[in-house]
Amino acid sequence: MNKKFVLGIYDDEDVLLTAIENIRAAGTKIYDVFSPYPVHGIDDVLGIKRSRLPIVAFFGGLFGMSFALWMQIWMMGFDWPMIIGGKPHIALPSFIPVTFELTVLVSAFSMVITFFIVSKLKPSLKVNVFDKRSTDDKFVMAIEVKDGVTNMTALNDLLRSNGAIEVNEKEVVK
Amino acid sequence: MQHVSPIREPLVTGGKTYHDITEDVCRQVEAKPNARWAAALAVALVGLAIFIYSVYRTLWYGIGEWGLNKTVGWAWDITNFVWWVGIGHAGTLISAILLLFRQKWRTSINRAAEAMTIFAVICAAMFPVLHMGRPWLAYWVLPLPNTFGSLWVNFNSPLLWDVFAISTYFSVSLVFWYIGLIPDFATIRDRATGPIARRAYAFLSFGWTGSAKAWSRYETVSLILAGLATPLVLSVHTIVSMDFATSVIPGWHTTIFPPYFVAGAIFSGFAMVLTLMIITRKVFFLENYITLEHVESMNKVIILTGSIVGIAYTTEFFIAWYSGVEYEQYAFINRAFGPYWWAYWSMMTCNVITPQLFWFRKIRRSLTATFIISIFVNIGMWFERFVIIVTSLHRDFLPSSWAMFSPTIIDIGVYVGTIGLFFTLFLLFAKFFPVVNMAEVKAILKSSSEVKHHHGAAATMHATDKDLNSNTHRNE
């Protein structure tokens, strides 16, 4: 299925933010916005919900901590107990450093791997960039159009009256 | 919108635009290697060759190639290990702690500083692994079933804590660094002209498009990683210091070690960042991004941490006397006035006296003075570890076993070799990776650059239909 998009190109983040607000208020659905850097405040105007990745990090950390404690208690206390330095078999204060490190490790990796999966980031040669300038100095707003449904002239006017410096069309072959 | 005080110095000078940032940072990556870079790499490769030869000798003939003896069983190897790990700490401090403190000046130096962290930890890891004598059995430090090795590893040992701390630190720093690199790789990919470069950077960029949702997640991930890396970096040098502090050797068995080591680590790390950045900004023409303001900010961190280190030295001495423990007192008298007095006073001069010169604004903002002092700090911090380790060991409880340590040529070779390894990695990084985080510098450009750009929306407001470009592209 081919998808057609209209791309509004902006060159200023403040103009872009106002434009997003106005365009959404006009009832046009924005497919996505591509920018060379994280634009602060874009989440609110685009209606992007807060990421739930911190929750993944929390549970990852919880798992790492429980695993580390279980591992050390089982190995040192039950599987092969030995007296080391006159300490009890299960010497919890000695276990804190490893527990802490594994908490951080599992927390960080579970979050990062989830981030890669949900954002569909993976090593690949295929690149689907709407406009290559969006990784350099332009902000690209993509709006999906449906043949015969979308009024192209009106859309063009809407984008331009909201500060787009260019309006392009792009077809994506799936 | 944030308010930025007008008296605050700009972080990006020269009236740059977003596109200028891309050009300035990508220039180095896209251009053919220049002669200066090639010459530097040649020198670094000589260092690497020395490293390979010294490692070969160490592995083939054994640890006897080093100058260790029965009394001083730990010397240059652990000194170098602690020195390198400490240097790494500045990178994490800049990228994580300064992110949590919302210090915008971190943006143009965090990339190179984090790269430094990763390479420094690689160099550090060489020493304990080589000191194992049989590094091919290095996996025995992992908790493997006891039928595999002998029993379980000992979770009460700080050396084992180190294994977990250093490997966690390395992997988390690597991931943090790489996530920051992804958007910049995408920028290089979208500019690349050659098929090899385009494919290589496409592969490295993980298909990044810069969509709003991805950026939102990127920021969340960066913040949480910063939150995790902050206690992590503090834990790493704390645990390194426990290698000494949990033993009962006079001069090592002190509770002051963790904070004192962490401050020392940040101190030496910032010195190394300055050494590297003063050269990098010059060679790659990044003076508008790494400004005197950046240098001055780093010098302020150096005064703070240098003073903490100075207070720690004094406190240690006082407590040794105040404890009333004969052995502890002797260890410290011996440190300052014994046969290794020169090492102690080199340490005091380089670490306590020289950084105090940064109280003068002129010196703080002088590149030459900063460069020289940063080298002094690097030397001083190496001596600090040498002093702590060797002077505490060489005269133990039994005078009949007192000994001196002198390094062999192989000791020197391994140490100089890791410097070669470090610079080889750093130079390759500087050539093929963007040394400044373009995306983050662009993000602060509007609020913190010298000339404010207001691209008028008004000019494009009345454009007409005929501007509608219908250059329909087709993706494969």
Contacts between the chains, C-beta under 8 A, distances in Angstrom:
chain1	res1	chain2	res2	distance
A	11	B	455	5.1
A	12	B	453	7.9
A	12	B	454	7.5
A	12	B	455	4.5
A	12	B	457	7.0
A	13	B	446	6.7
A	14	B	1	8.0
A	15	B	455	7.3
A	15	B	457	4.5
A	18	B	457	7.9
A	32	B	211	4.7
A	32	B	212	6.3
A	32	B	213	7.3
A	33	B	211	7.0
A	33	B	212	4.5
A	34	B	209	5.8
A	34	B	210	4.7
A	34	B	211	5.5
A	34	B	212	7.5
A	35	B	210	5.6
A	35	B	212	7.0
A	35	B	215	6.6
A	36	B	18	6.3
A	36	B	22	7.9
A	36	B	183	7.8
A	36	B	187	7.1
A	36	B	210	6.3
A	36	B	438	7.7
A	36	B	439	6.3
A	36	B	442	5.6
A	37	B	183	7.6
A	37	B	215	7.6
A	37	B	438	8.0
A	37	B	439	4.3
A	37	B	440	6.8
A	37	B	442	4.2
A	37	B	443	4.1
A	38	B	215	4.2
A	38	B	216	7.5
A	38	B	218	6.5
A	38	B	219	5.2
A	38	B	439	7.3
A	38	B	443	5.9
A	39	B	212	7.6
A	39	B	215	7.3
A	39	B	443	7.8
A	40	B	443	7.7
A	42	B	212	5.3
A	42	B	215	7.5
A	42	B	216	7.7
A	43	B	212	7.3
A	43	B	216	5.2
A	46	B	212	5.5
A	48	B	212	6.1
A	48	B	213	5.8
A	48	B	216	5.3
A	50	B	220	7.7
A	51	B	216	5.9
A	51	B	217	4.9
A	51	B	220	4.2
A	53	B	217	6.1
A	53	B	220	5.1
A	53	B	221	6.0
A	53	B	224	6.8
A	54	B	220	6.5
A	54	B	224	5.5
A	57	B	224	5.0
A	57	B	228	7.4
A	71	B	143	6.7
A	72	B	155	4.8
A	75	B	143	6.4
A	75	B	152	4.4
A	75	B	155	7.1
A	76	B	152	6.9
A	76	B	155	5.5
A	76	B	156	7.7
A	79	B	146	7.5
A	79	B	152	6.9
A	80	B	146	5.8
A	80	B	151	5.5
A	80	B	152	5.8
A	82	B	151	7.1
A	84	B	154	6.0
A	84	B	156	4.9
A	85	B	156	6.3
A	87	B	156	6.1
A	91	B	156	5.9
A	94	B	155	6.1
A	94	B	156	4.3
A	95	B	155	5.8
A	97	B	158	7.7
A	97	B	161	3.9
A	97	B	164	6.9
A	97	B	165	6.7
A	97	B	235	7.0
A	97	B	239	5.4
A	97	B	242	7.6
A	98	B	155	6.0
A	98	B	160	7.2
A	98	B	161	6.0
A	98	B	164	4.9
A	100	B	231	7.6
A	100	B	235	5.9
A	101	B	161	7.6
A	101	B	164	4.1
A	101	B	165	5.4
A	101	B	168	4.3
A	101	B	232	7.7
A	101	B	235	7.0
A	102	B	164	6.8
A	102	B	168	7.4
A	104	B	168	5.8
A	104	B	172	6.5
A	104	B	228	5.1
A	104	B	231	7.3
A	104	B	232	5.0
A	104	B	235	8.0
A	105	B	168	4.4
A	105	B	171	6.7
A	105	B	172	6.7
A	107	B	228	6.0
A	108	B	171	7.9
A	108	B	172	4.8
A	108	B	175	6.4
A	108	B	176	8.0
A	108	B	225	6.0
A	108	B	228	5.2
A	108	B	229	8.0
A	109	B	171	7.5
A	109	B	175	7.2
A	111	B	221	6.3
A	111	B	224	6.0
A	111	B	225	7.6
A	112	B	175	5.2
A	112	B	179	6.9
A	112	B	221	6.5
A	112	B	225	7.5
A	115	B	179	7.8
A	115	B	217	5.7
A	115	B	218	7.9
A	115	B	221	5.0
A	116	B	206	7.2
A	118	B	217	7.1
A	119	B	213	7.5
A	119	B	214	4.9
A	119	B	217	5.6
A	120	B	207	6.9
A	121	B	182	6.9
A	121	B	206	4.0
A	121	B	207	6.0
A	121	B	208	6.5
A	121	B	214	7.6
A	122	B	206	5.8
A	122	B	207	6.6
A	123	B	203	5.1
A	123	B	204	7.5
A	123	B	206	5.9
A	124	B	202	7.4
A	124	B	203	7.2
A	124	B	206	7.4
A	124	B	207	5.2
A	125	B	199	5.6
A	125	B	202	5.1
A	125	B	203	6.1
A	126	B	202	7.7
A	126	B	207	6.7
A	126	B	476	7.7
A	127	B	189	6.6
A	127	B	190	7.9
A	127	B	202	5.3
A	127	B	205	7.7
A	127	B	207	6.1
A	127	B	209	7.9
A	128	B	207	7.4
A	128	B	209	6.6
A	128	B	475	6.1
A	129	B	186	7.8
A	129	B	190	6.2
A	129	B	209	5.5
A	130	B	209	7.7
A	132	B	190	4.1
A	132	B	191	7.6
A	133	B	190	7.9
A	134	B	209	7.5
A	134	B	210	5.5
A	135	B	183	7.1
A	135	B	186	4.8
A	135	B	187	4.3
A	135	B	189	7.7
A	135	B	190	4.7
A	135	B	208	7.8
A	135	B	210	5.7
A	136	B	18	7.0
A	136	B	19	6.0
A	136	B	22	4.8
A	136	B	187	6.2
A	136	B	190	6.9
A	136	B	191	7.1
A	137	B	17	6.7
A	137	B	18	3.5
A	137	B	19	4.2
A	137	B	22	6.6
A	137	B	442	7.8
A	152	B	468	7.9
A	153	B	465	6.5
A	156	B	465	6.4
A	156	B	468	5.3
A	157	B	465	7.8
A	160	B	460	6.6
A	160	B	461	7.4
A	160	B	463	5.0
A	160	B	467	7.5
A	161	B	461	6.3
A	162	B	457	7.9
A	163	B	457	3.7
A	163	B	460	5.9
A	163	B	461	6.9
A	164	B	460	6.8
A	165	B	460	5.1
A	166	B	467	7.2
A	166	B	469	6.5
A	167	B	467	7.1
A	167	B	468	5.5
A	167	B	469	7.2
A	168	B	469	5.1
A	168	B	470	7.5
A	168	B	471	6.2
A	169	B	468	7.8
A	169	B	469	7.7
A	169	B	470	5.1
A	169	B	471	7.6
A	169	B	472	5.5
A	170	B	472	6.4
A	170	B	473	5.4
A	171	B	472	5.1
A	171	B	473	7.1
A	171	B	474	6.2
A	172	B	475	5.4
A	173	B	474	6.0
A	173	B	475	5.7
A	173	B	476	7.3
